[in-house]
Amino acid sequence: MTRFLVALLAYAAPLTAPAQPPGEPLKLERTLRLVGPGVPTLKHELLPPSRDRSPGNAALGYLRAATLTPEPPRDPLARRKLQDRVDAWDGLPDDQLPLAEVAEYLKPYRPMFRALDDAARMAGCDWQYRGGGGAEEVAVSTNLVQGRREATRLLKHRVRLDLAEGRTTDALRTLQTGLQHARHVGEAGSAIDLLVADAIAVTMIAQAEHLTTRPGAPNLYWALATLPHPFIDPRPSLDGELRQTLAFLPQLAALEAGPVSEAVASKAFRDHMKLLGGADPGAAGGLDDPLAQVAQSVGLTLLAPAARDELAARGWARADLDTMPPAQAVLVRAASIYRELWDDQAALFYLPYPKAAVEIEALKAKSARALKDHPSDPTLRVFLLVLPTVTKVHDAHTRVERRLALFQACEAVRLHAATHGGRLPATLAEVTLPVPNDPVTAKPFAYEVTPAGYRLDAPPPAGQTSHTGNAIALAVTVQR
């Protein structure tokens, strides 16, 4: 469990906590041209259309793409110089991008790109994540993270090259691949995967936004309007994370089925504690020492009466509880409390953000009370360490939905102006197509016509100081 938490928290931090100078929202600037509809409404899509899907398991396709990724230079200095050169491209405007150099850099990755494109267009994605693998399964998931980040970085460069060379259709296809990849990664079965999926999505959304600044770029209002909501389904990863945590109680199903013997319950508790400490249940250790077992028995006996009472309040039959060994009662209670708190937290992903924000604070208080009321329960104390990380996942998930809504609002204004003689609407209420509200405030985005074009602002949630993680200021320059 220790390794599990270290891995989870290590990967949560860089993906969910962007630089946050106080008072500074995320500042975006965009120069847009007013291009009328001119094409069928759904000619352009941001996910692979169903007509392009083929049979197969996308997870295997993504793993194949990883094996086709060329190895970086072995010499550390050469590898560093190459990375610095590639990183420098991110800060260059399109007209300064060294196109021949970028094309040459991407050439060895063509087989990997083909595998990614094919995988994103497969009918389903089954990562075959079943939970129960303990820290080892978490390690596999975290080892895949770097490959997913690398694939996203390369797709971003391919979009920029496509656009710079005027291949809008190719750029849209690459965006479809990247955005579908994000959705598939989000189904992989852990909070880490959901965090990575949100980060991939934001990167590819930024590239789609960039596409709309190019000469002759199509309007993507309908492409955005037809995306699923939420864009990434959080349930597979949330359910997988719950299974992963409860896998540190491998005998839980038997313990919850009814009273077991003292010997079975005591062994279940020792195996559980070994897993929390990162050891295999079959490994000999201090917990197997007779004196340690006596101390364990005394401690559990003291905790058992309150555990039985709480389980009775949760609907367990008192007759079963009276014959339940102390170790069993304590473990089952911990799992029951944790599962309830986890379900409460998972439900937040399906509430409007203003309501979810209130419930998050209530859940924090509920979790704190659970820790205060059970100071000697080692299982509950360790399990509850996971809950704050999922709150970070909720924040990252909300940022994706907000970025998409702001993007669609921007395209709605652009489409309105293009079909009204170049006249910008005075207010968002004038826009003839539905304009999504800000998911964070549940109100319309702040909108203002400026001498150069217009502004759209997404303010921080009530009571929060503005920073790049909770506020967006979009300045749009309109070229007619």
Rosetta blueprint (number, residue, H / E / L):
1 M L
2 T H
3 R H
4 F H
5 L H
6 V H
7 A H
8 L H
9 L H
10 A H
11 Y H
12 A H
13 A H
14 P H
15 L H
16 T H
17 A L
18 P L
19 A L
20 Q L
21 P L
22 P L
23 G L
24 E L
25 P L
26 L E
27 K E
28 L E
29 E E
30 R E
31 T E
32 L E
33 R E
34 L L
35 V L
36 G L
37 P L
38 G L
39 V L
40 P L
41 T L
42 L L
43 K L
44 H L
45 E L
46 L L
47 L L
48 P L
49 P L
50 S H
51 R H
52 D H
53 R L
54 S E
55 P E
56 G E
57 N E
58 A H
59 A H
60 L H
61 G H
62 Y H
63 L H
64 R H
65 A H
66 A H
67 T H
68 L L
69 T L
70 P L
71 E L
72 P L
73 P L
74 R L
75 D L
76 P H
77 L H
78 A H
79 R H
80 R H
81 K H
82 L H
83 Q H
84 D H
85 R H
86 V H
87 D H
88 A H
89 W H
90 D L
91 G L
92 L L
93 P L
94 D H
95 D H
96 Q H
97 L L
98 P L
99 L H
100 A H
101 E H
102 V H
103 A H
104 E H
105 Y H
106 L H
107 K H
108 P H
109 Y H
110 R H
111 P H
112 M H
113 F H
114 R H
115 A H
116 L H
117 D H
118 D H
119 A H
120 A H
121 R L
122 M E
123 A E
124 G E
125 C L
126 D L
127 W L
128 Q L
129 Y L
130 R L
131 G L
132 G L
133 G L
134 G H
135 A H
136 E H
137 E H
138 V H
139 A H
140 V H
141 S H
142 T H
143 N H
144 L H
145 V H
146 Q H
147 G H
148 R H
149 R H
150 E H
151 A H
152 T H
153 R H
154 L H
155 L H
156 K H
157 H H
158 R H
159 V H
160 R H
161 L H
162 D H
163 L H
164 A H
165 E L
166 G L
167 R L
168 T H
169 T H
170 D H
171 A H
172 L H
173 R H
174 T H
175 L H
176 Q H
177 T H
178 G H
179 L H
180 Q H
181 H H
182 A H
183 R H
184 H H
185 V H
186 G L
187 E L
188 A L
189 G L
190 S L
191 A H
192 I H
193 D H
194 L H
195 L H
196 V H
197 A H
198 D H
199 A H
200 I H
201 A H
202 V H
203 T H
204 M H
205 I H
206 A H
207 Q H
208 A H
209 E H
210 H H
211 L H
212 T L
213 T L
214 R L
215 P L
216 G L
217 A L
218 P L
219 N L
220 L L
221 Y H
222 W H
223 A H
224 L H
225 A H
226 T L
227 L L
228 P L
229 H L
230 P L
231 F L
232 I L
233 D L
234 P L
235 R H
236 P H
237 S H
238 L H
239 D H
240 G H
241 E H
242 L H
243 R H
244 Q H
245 T H
246 L H
247 A L
248 F L
249 L L
250 P L
251 Q L
252 L H
253 A H
254 A H
255 L H
256 E H
257 A H
258 G L
259 P L
260 V L
261 S L
262 E H
263 A H
264 V H
265 A H
266 S H
267 K H
268 A H
269 F H
270 R H
271 D H
272 H H
273 M H
274 K H
275 L H
276 L H
277 G L
278 G L
279 A L
280 D L
281 P L
282 G L
283 A L
284 A L
285 G L
286 G H
287 L H
288 D H
289 D L
290 P H
291 L H
292 A H
293 Q H
294 V H
295 A H
296 Q H
297 S H
298 V H
299 G H
300 L H
301 T H
302 L H
303 L H
304 A H
305 P H
306 A H
307 A H
308 R H
309 D H
310 E H
311 L H
312 A H
313 A H
314 R L
315 G L
316 W L
317 A L
318 R H
319 A H
320 D H
321 L H
322 D H
323 T L
324 M L
325 P L
326 P H
327 A H
328 Q H
329 A H
330 V H
331 L H
332 V H
333 R H
334 A H
335 A H
336 S H
337 I H
338 Y H
339 R H
340 E H
341 L H
342 W H
343 D H
344 D H
345 Q H
346 A H
347 A H
348 L H
349 F H
350 Y H
351 L L
352 P L
353 Y H
354 P H
355 K H
356 A H
357 A H
358 V H
359 E H
360 I H
361 E H
362 A H
363 L H
364 K H
365 A H
366 K H
367 S H
368 A H
369 R H
370 A H
371 L H
372 K H
373 D H
374 H L
375 P L
376 S L
377 D L
378 P H
379 T H
380 L H
381 R H
382 V H
383 F H
384 L L
385 L L
386 V L
387 L H
388 P H
389 T H
390 V H
391 T H
392 K H
393 V H
394 H H
395 D H
396 A H
397 H H
398 T H
399 R H
400 V H
401 E H
402 R H
403 R H
404 L H
405 A H
406 L H
407 F H
408 Q H
409 A H
410 C H
411 E H
412 A H
413 V H
414 R H
415 L H
416 H H
417 A H
418 A H
419 T L
420 H L
421 G L
422 G L
423 R L
424 L L
425 P L
426 A L
427 T L
428 L H
429 A H
430 E H
431 V L
432 T L
433 L L
434 P L
435 V L
436 P L
437 N L
438 D E
439 P L
440 V L
441 T L
442 A L
443 K E
444 P L
445 F L
446 A E
447 Y E
448 E E
449 V E
450 T L
451 P L
452 A L
453 G E
454 Y E
455 R E
456 L E
457 D E
458 A E
459 P L
460 P L
461 P L
462 A L
463 G L
464 Q L
465 T L
466 S L
467 H L
468 T L
469 G L
470 N L
471 A L
472 I E
473 A E
474 L E
475 A E
476 V E
477 T E
478 V E
479 Q E
480 R L
